[in-house]
Amino acid sequence: MSGMLKITLVKSMIGRPEKHRKVLRGMGLTKLNRTVELQNTPSVRGMVDKVSHLVVAEEK
């Protein structure tokens, strides 16, 4: 699992549980429609799975 993931925050974190907010902040997503590129590792995949209803992830 090498390569990069392009992750975009597409839904607001307002009203979401604190755990979800911490995961998003840990990935560097603080504002709506912000995009970050992270390594495609099992830990990042797990973070994306936790908040999959708030983000869109695509392989680069």
ABEGO torsion letter per residue (X at the ends): XBEBBBBBBABBABGBBAAAAAAAAAAGBABBGBBBBBBBBAAAAAAAAAAAAABBBBBX
